[in-house]
Amino acid sequence: MIEITVNGKRRTIAAGATLGDLLRALDLDARWVVAELNGEPLEKGRMTSVVLASGDSLELVRAVAGG
C-alpha cells in the first residue's frame, strides 16, 4: 500500500495502482475528469495508464455541464 494526496486529502491505495484504477474506485469517468499530477497537467491519453507512486499529489476536477 502507498499514500497519495487527492484534492488535499490523504488516501491509501495499492502499490502499482494507476490513475485509471483510482478513478474507477472513486466512480469517476476519465472522459469527464481533468487531472493534475504533482503540479503538472496530464494529457487525456495518458490519464488511465499513469502508475501512481507514494507521495504523489493529485488534483482531480470533474467537468459538469449546465446552462
PEVENLIN-V153017 format. One record per helix or strand. SS is the DSSP state (a for helix, b for strand). FROM is the first residue (numbers start at 1). TO is the last residue. Records with the same first field share a line. If there is no record, write none. Layout:
# PEVENLIN-V153017
SS->FROM-TO / FROM-TO
This chain:
# PEVENLIN-V153017
b->2-6 / 9-13 / 18-18 / 33-37 / 40-41 / 51-51 / 57-62
a->19-25 / 30-32 / 44-46
